[in-house]
């Protein structure tokens, strides 16, 4: 997974944390959207960034998912 993809995922996770009142930052959704627009050139440089016809396992992403932090929500048993 590229650095751009990781940064986008982190910002989207933070939006979900804010919406779930679980954010540990003072950031707002509007600021995060502005950050997303900056790093993606208003969405112009992210065509097919999450499309992967040939799946390659990303061990760091697996660790993040295994930790319970999936799509901005912390799950626990």
Buried (B, 14 or more C-beta within 10 A) or exposed (E): BEEEBBBBBEBBBBBBBBEEEEBEEEBEEEBBEEBBEEEBEEEEEBEEEEEEEEEEEBEEEEEBEEEEBEEBEEEEE
